[in-house]
Amino acid sequence: MIKKIFFQLIFLSFLFLEEAFASESGGMPQLNPEFWISQIFWLTITFGILYLVLSKLILPKISANLEIRKSQILENIEAAEKQREESELKIEEYEKIVQNSKNEAKNYFNQARGKVLKDINLKKEALDKELNKEIQKAETEIQEFRNKAPQKINKIAVETSADLLQQLIGAEINNSSISAIVDDLSRKKMDKYYGN
């Protein structure tokens, strides 16, 4: 308010001072109070036209451009926000896919591992059965050999002893007496080795 009053006082002081800045015969016409009314008239018309041109032609275009720019910026912000949300959804989907893939890989690995272990166990059981059969077969053969061995040894010992005695003495000796001696000796040895 004070500024307004101050400027009005300055303006009125220029109007009422006729000779304030004018020279007598010549000088600057804009400072001569005679021409101030025409200058104010043309100043008002010039600035009025300038105001109308600015307010009706230029400023609406500028404000329209500003509005378009503002709406474009808002649209870009909305689009960026939408893309950010979509990218977050894609990232979540990607993480789910990765997690599912890891789980599937673990499941496949565990299934394959279980299958391999099952196959190994089946083969091991089959091999154990086969080995047990072979061991039992070998044990029965050993037992049969052990049971038959003394008889064969006795037979061989009797035959060998008979041949040796025949060659040493020159006469044939009865196999039954040699057999009795060999049986007696073999029983003593069997008791010693087999613990019978």
C-alpha positions in Angstrom: 0.0 0.0 0.0 2.8 2.4 0.9 4.5 1.6 -2.4 1.4 2.4 -4.3 1.0 5.8 -2.7 4.7 6.6 -3.2 4.5 5.9 -6.9 1.3 7.9 -7.3 2.9 10.9 -5.6 5.9 10.7 -7.9 3.6 10.5 -11.0 1.5 13.4 -9.9 4.5 15.5 -9.1 5.7 15.0 -12.7 2.3 16.1 -14.0 2.1 19.3 -12.0 5.7 20.5 -12.4 5.6 22.0 -15.8 9.1 23.1 -15.9 10.8 20.5 -13.9 12.9 19.0 -16.6 12.2 21.0 -19.6 14.4 23.5 -21.2 13.2 26.8 -22.6 13.6 26.5 -26.2 14.6 23.0 -26.9 15.3 20.0 -24.9 14.1 16.6 -24.6 10.4 16.5 -25.5 9.6 13.6 -23.3 10.6 15.7 -20.3 8.5 18.7 -21.4 5.2 18.7 -19.5 3.3 19.8 -22.6 3.7 16.4 -24.2 3.1 14.3 -21.1 -0.6 13.8 -21.8 0.0 12.6 -25.3 2.9 10.4 -24.1 0.7 8.9 -21.4 -2.0 8.3 -24.0 0.3 6.5 -26.3 2.0 4.7 -23.5 -1.4 3.5 -22.3 -2.4 2.4 -25.8 1.0 0.7 -26.5 1.0 -1.2 -23.2 -2.7 -2.0 -23.6 -2.1 -3.5 -27.0 0.9 -5.3 -25.7 -1.1 -6.5 -22.7 -3.9 -7.7 -25.1 -1.4 -9.5 -27.4 0.3 -11.1 -24.5 -2.8 -12.1 -22.6 -4.8 -13.3 -25.7 -2.2 -14.7 -28.0 1.2 -15.5 -26.4 0.4 -16.3 -22.8 -2.4 -18.9 -23.7 0.1 -20.7 -26.0 2.7 -20.6 -23.2 0.3 -21.8 -20.6 -1.1 -24.5 -23.0 2.5 -25.6 -23.6 3.1 -25.7 -19.9 0.0 -27.7 -19.3 0.9 -30.1 -22.1 4.4 -30.4 -20.7 3.0 -30.9 -17.2 0.5 -33.6 -18.4 3.3 -35.2 -20.4 5.5 -35.3 -17.4 2.7 -36.8 -15.3 2.0 -39.4 -18.0 5.7 -40.2 -18.1 5.8 -40.5 -14.3 2.7 -42.8 -14.4 4.2 -44.9 -17.2 7.5 -45.1 -15.3 5.6 -46.2 -12.1 3.7 -48.7 -14.1 6.8 -50.1 -15.6 8.5 -50.2 -12.2 5.6 -52.2 -10.9 5.7 -54.5 -13.9 9.4 -55.0 -13.5 8.9 -55.8 -9.8 6.3 -58.4 -10.8 8.7 -59.8 -13.4 11.5 -60.0 -10.9 9.2 -61.8 -8.4 8.1 -64.2 -11.2 11.8 -64.7 -12.1 12.7 -65.4 -8.5 9.8 -67.9 -8.2 10.9 -69.6 -11.4 14.5 -69.8 -10.2 13.3 -71.2 -6.8 11.0 -73.7 -8.5 13.9 -74.7 -10.8 16.1 -75.2 -7.8 13.5 -77.3 -6.1 12.9 -79.4 -9.2 16.6 -79.9 -9.6 16.9 -81.0 -5.9 13.9 -83.3 -6.5 15.4 -84.8 -9.6 18.8 -85.2 -7.9 17.2 -86.8 -4.9 15.1 -89.1 -7.1 18.2 -90.1 -9.2 20.2 -90.6 -6.0 17.5 -92.7 -4.5 17.2 -94.7 -7.7 21.0 -95.2 -7.9 21.1 -96.2 -4.2 18.2 -98.6 -4.7 20.0 -100.1 -7.7 23.2 -100.4 -5.8 21.4 -102.1 -2.9 19.7 -104.5 -5.2 22.9 -105.4 -7.0 24.7 -105.6 -3.6 22.0 -108.0 -2.3 22.2 -110.0 -5.5 26.0 -110.1 -5.2 25.8 -111.0 -1.5 23.4 -113.8 -2.3 25.6 -115.1 -5.1 28.7 -114.8 -2.8 26.8 -116.6 0.0 25.9 -119.4 -2.5 29.5 -119.6 -3.7 30.8 -119.6 -0.1 28.3 -122.3 0.9 29.2 -124.3 -2.2 32.9 -124.0 -1.4 32.3 -124.9 2.2 30.3 -128.0 1.3 33.1 -128.9 -1.2 35.7 -128.3 1.5 33.7 -130.4 4.0 33.2 -133.2 1.4 36.9 -133.0 0.6 37.7 -133.0 4.3 35.5 -136.0 4.8 36.9 -137.9 1.9 40.5 -136.8 2.2 41.4 -139.2 5.0 40.0 -142.1 3.1 41.9 -141.1 -0.1 45.0 -140.4 1.9 44.7 -143.7 3.6 44.2 -145.5 0.3 47.2 -143.7 -1.3 49.3 -144.4 1.8 48.3 -148.1 1.7 49.1 -148.4 -2.0 52.4 -146.5 -1.6 53.4 -148.5 1.4 52.6 -151.7 -0.3 54.6 -150.8 -3.3 57.6 -149.6 -1.2 57.5 -152.8 1.0 57.3 -154.9 -2.1 60.3 -153.2 -3.6 62.3 -153.3 -0.3 61.4 -156.9 0.7 60.7 -158.3 -2.7 57.6 -160.1 -1.4 54.0 -159.1 -1.5 52.5 -158.1 1.8 48.8 -158.3 2.7 47.0 -155.0 2.2 44.8 -155.5 5.2 47.6 -155.3 7.7 49.1 -152.2 6.0 45.6 -150.7 5.9 45.2 -151.4 9.7 48.5 -149.7 10.4 47.7 -146.7 8.2 44.2 -146.4 9.8 45.7 -146.4 13.3 48.3 -143.7 12.4 45.7 -141.6 10.5 43.4 -141.6 13.5 46.1 -140.3 15.7 46.9 -137.6 13.2 43.3 -136.7 12.7 42.8 -136.3 16.4 45.8 -134.0 16.5 44.7 -131.9 13.4 41.0 -132.0 13.4 40.3 -132.4 17.1 38.0 -135.4 16.8 
